[in-house]
């Protein structure tokens, strides 16, 4: 396959590069990271997103009726390649734009699309995903947060955990149990939640890198308007699968963390015996391995991008990309810290790339959990890609309220 630009793609790349050079923030050192917890950084990202949206450069593959360009997958790849050259790498809108927006397009009402997609596109309203619970992480369908009807509204009680960006999000996508007498996957509904509703408590979780990008979220008699139900009552699992497939596709299209080019640059600038680390044959072998695996992951990811650009729901193949990409990102970060030897323990402005590799090293284990653990993804690939028999399920056909819990044992 020829991956060089066609004349049309070259023209699109030139157009994108010209606009970025005229409008994007100052070009960054390779791999430099921005904090998602700094209010100034959040505001900067919102301003940048609005500028892109108004100029037609936000969410290129979204249909034109929702503010996108209806662009194809390769145009989207070209745009991402060009944008990556500038100081715009942290995207606090990825949950909304890459996962929840497509879910609303697929399952939402026309009123929901009209109300939420345009502010989401412009970055005016940031979204979070309220799926995981303390007892329902990998097995999301085991959730126990409950919504019960009360007139035209729903009343929610329960808890979510590991919610990225909850503390600065205006809206959230919530999955909750609405029929405990149904089987596990059949009694779940999908809601749009106003994160400023009374009864919501957000508790940031301190992470190993000192940040607090994740939160616990508690619901105490939170009222949700009936018009915020996405899809049909008790059909929320179908909506949740759309979100999760888009999440795995977006997580799986590239190596998570800093790229292999940044790792090569680090080796080039690291003193090593009588030369640089890049002069060492052993280092070069590791870099070559990382490069080959990264490119294989990139080109495999184009298949999922093609499905998304055509408006299709990404399939289980997105799990393959994440299953490979998350461990690869962790390996590369670990290797980068090892290359720095004693200075690998240094963080902040005095470290290489202002400590970006150290931050990636400490954050990379989380990427093997987000969007499904390695074990869950292996099951998905085995069953839905390779067609192997499903694992035995003791709760199959059982009403959810009858499923034993840890407290029942």
N, C-alpha and C positions, 0 to 999 in steps of 0.2 A: 504494500500500500504506500502511496506517495503522500507524505505529510507536508510537503512544501505548499506554500500558498498558491492557490489559483489566482488568475488576474483579478477576479472579483473579490477574493479574500484579501489579496494584497491591497486593493483599493479600500476595503473596509478597515484593515489594520492601519493604513495611513490616515484615514479619517479619525479613527479612535485615538491614535497617537497624537495627532494634531490637536484634538480637543483637550486631551489630558495635559499636554505640555502647556496649553494656554490656561488651564483651569485647576489642575490638581495641586494639592499641597506639595511642598518642596520634596524632591526625591530623597528617599531614605537610604541609610546604609543597609546593605543586604541583611534581611532578617530582623531588623529592629522591631520590637513589639510595643504596642500601646496598651495601657491598662484600661479595662472595661469598667473599673470601679471609680475612676476619676471623673467627677462631674464635668470638668472642662473637656475631657476626652469624649464623653458622651455627647456633649453639645457640639463639638467639632465634627463628630461622625454624623449627627443629625443635619448639620449645615451642608456637609458634603453630599449626603444622600439626597437632600432636597435639590441641590444644584444639579446632580445627575438626573434626577427624575424630571425636572423642568426642561432639561435639554434632551430628554429622550434616551439617556444612557443607563437608566436603572431597570433592572429585571428585563433584560433584552428578550428573553424567551417567553415572557408573559404575553398573552394575547393583546393586541392593540386596544381592544375594548376595555381592558383593565389597566391601561397605561404603559404596557410594554411595547415592543417592536414586532412581536411575532417572529423574532430572529431564530435562525437555526442553531444547532448545537455548536458547530464550528465557529460561528460568529461569536457565540458566548465565550468559547474557549479563548478566542483571539482577544476579546475585551478583557478577560481575566488576566491573560498574560501581560497585556499592556498596562493594566491598572496596577499589577503587582510591582511595577517599577517605581511606584510612588508610595508615599507614606499613608497608605489607606488599608493596611492588611487586616486589622482587627475589624470585624463586621458584626456589630451588635444587633443587626437586623436579620441575621441569617436564619434564626428560628422562625420569625414571621414570614420573611420573603421566600425562604427555601422550603419551608415545611407547612406552616399554617395557612399562608395565602393560597397555595395550591389545593389544600384541603377544603377551604371555603369555596374556591372556584368549582370544585368537583361536587361538593355535597351541600353547600350553603344556599340560602334563599336569595332572591334578587335583592331584597332589602339588606341582607347581611353583606352582600358583595358591594352594594352601593355605599354602605356606611363605612366599611372597614378597609377595603382594598386600596383606595387612593391615599388615605392617611398613612397606611402601612408602607406603601410604595415610596412616599416622600420622607419617611423616617419621622413623621410627626408623632406617631404612636408606636411604641416599642412593645413587642409581644414576648411572652414566655410560655413554656409548655409544662402543664401540671399533670404529669402522668405517674411518675414513680412514687411509691410509698414505702415506709419502713418494712412492711411485710409483703410488698409487691414491687420488686425491682425488676429482675429479669422476667418474672412472670407478671407482666403488667395487668393481665386479665384477672389476677387475684386481688385486685384493689378492693378496699373496704370503705373509702370515702363515699358517703351516701347523699343522694338528692331525693327528696320526697316532694310531691306536688302539694301546693297550698294555693288554691284559687287558680289564678293565671300564672303564678310564679312557682319557682322551685326553691326549696330551702336546703342548704348544703351544710353538712357537718363532717369533719374528718381532718386528715392531714396528708400533705405531700412533702417530698424531700428531694434534694438534689436539683432544685429548680433554678436553672441558670438565669441570672438577670432579673429575678423576681423583684428586687428592691428598686429597680428603675423602670419596670414595665408598666404600661398603662392598661394592657389587656392580657388575658391568658386563655389558652385552650385547655379546658378541664374535662377529664373523663371521670365519671362517677357512676356508682351502682344505683340503678333506679328500679330494679326488680330482683330482690334477693331470692325469690322463689324460682327464678329461671336458672338454667345452667350457666356456668361461669362466664362464658363469652357472650351470652345472649341477653343478659340483664344490665348492660352498660349503655349509657348515653353520653353524648359529646356536647359540651356547652362552650359558648363564648362568655368569659367571666371578666367583669370590670374589677380590676385589681384595687380600685379605691372604694370598693363596697364595704359598708360597716360589717364588722365581724371577722375580717381577714387580719391575721397577724403574721408578719414576716420576720424570721429570725435568721440572719446570715450565719453561715457555717465557716469557721476559720479553717483555712487550708494549710498544707505543709509549706507552701511558698509564701505564706503571710497574707495572701489575698482572701477575699470572701465573696467570690463570684457566685457560689451556690447558696441556696437558702432552704430552710424548712418553712412551710406555709401551713398555717392552721386556719380552719374554717369553723366558726361558731355561729350557727343560725344565719348564714349568709344567704341573702335573697337574690335569686337569679331570674330575671324576666323570662317569661315563656318564649318570647321571640328570639331569645339567645340560644335556643336548642338548635344544634346543627344536625341535619338529617332527621330521621324519625326516632321516636322514643324507643329505647332498647336496641337501637341499631348502631350504637356508638362505636362498636368494635370495628365495623367496616370503615368508619371515618378515621379511627385511630390507626388502622393499618395503612391508610393513605398517608397519614402524617409520618409514620415510622418508615415506610418505604422511601419517602422523599428525604427523610433524615439520613438513612443509611446510604442513599445515593449521593447526597451532598457530602457526607463524611468520607465516602469511599472513593471519590474521584481524584484524590491527591493524598500525598503523605501528610499526616497531621503534624503540625509544628513547622520548624524551619526547613527549607528545601535543601536538596543535595548540593546545589550550587553554593549555598552559604557554608556548607560543611567543607567543600573543596577550598573555598576562600580561606576558611579558618586554618586548614592544613597548610596552605600556601604561606600564611603569615605567622605560623607557629615555629619557633626555633626548636630544632631537633638534632641533637648530636652535632655533626659538622655542617649541617645545612638546615633545611626546613622539613617539617613532617611530610610534605608532599614528595620529598626526595626519597623517602623510605619505601622500599618495595612492598612491605607488609601493609603500610597505610594505603598505598595506591590500590592494592588488591581489595581492601575493605571498601574504599571509595568506589571502585569499579562495580562491586557487588551492589552497593546502595544505588548507584546510578542506574544499573540495569533493572533492578526491581522497581525503582521509582518510575522509570519509563514504561515498563510493562503495566504498572498500575494506572498510569496516566492514560495510556491508549485503551486499556480495558474499560476505564471509566467513561470514555467517549460513547460507548454503547448506551449507557444509562442516560447520558446527556441527550443523545438522539431521541430516546423515548420521551424524555421530559419536554424537549422542544416541540414534539409532535402532539403534546397534550395528553400523552398516555401516562398512566400511573406506573411508576418504576416498579419493576418486578424484583424477585429475590436475588437477582444477580448483583444488586447493590450491596448485598451482604458480603459478597466475595471481596469487593474493594475495601470495605471497612475492615474485614477480617485480616487482610494483608497490610493495609495502610497504617492502622493504629500500632501494631507491633513494630513495623518498620520505623515509624517515627520515634518510638521509644528507643529502639536500637541505635538510631542515628544520634539522638540526644545523649545517650550514655557514652557513645564513642567520642562525641565532641567534648564532653566533660573530661574523659580520660586523656584526650589529646592535650588538654590544658594543664595536666598534671596538678601540682599544688595550687596553681591559680584557678583550677576548676572549682575550688571551694569558695571563690570570691564571687559576690553578687553585687549588683548595682552598677553605678557609673564607672567604677574602676575595672570592671570585668570586660572581656571581649564582647563586642556588640551590646554593651551595657547590661550584661548578664542574661541576654536573650536565650542562650543555650541552657543556662542553669534553670531558667524559668520553664523552658520546654521540657527539660529532664524531670523536673518535679511535677509538671502538669500532665505529662504523657500517660501515666497509668490511668488517669481518668478517661482518656479517649478509648481505652479498652473496655470501659463500662458504658459510656454514653451511647445511646442508640442500640443497645443490646450487647451483652458480654460476649467474649470470644466463644464461650461454650454454647450460648444460645444461637449465635450465628453459624456455628458448625452444624448444629441441628437443622437450621433453616436450609443451609446449602445441601446437606445430606438428603433431606426429605423433599424439598421443593425444586432443587436443581438436579440432583442425581437420581431422584426417585426412589430412595431407599425407604424401608418400612419405618413408620413413625414409632417413637418411643411409647411404651405402655403408659396410660394415664388412668390412675386409680379414681379420679374424680369425673371421668367421662360419663355424661348423662345424669349427673347428680345435681340437684338444686344447690345453688351457691350456699345458702344458709345451712345446708347439711354437711358441707365440707369441713372436716376437723381442722382446727387451728392448733398452734402451739400450746395455747392455754387449755385445750381439751385433753392433752395427753397426760 
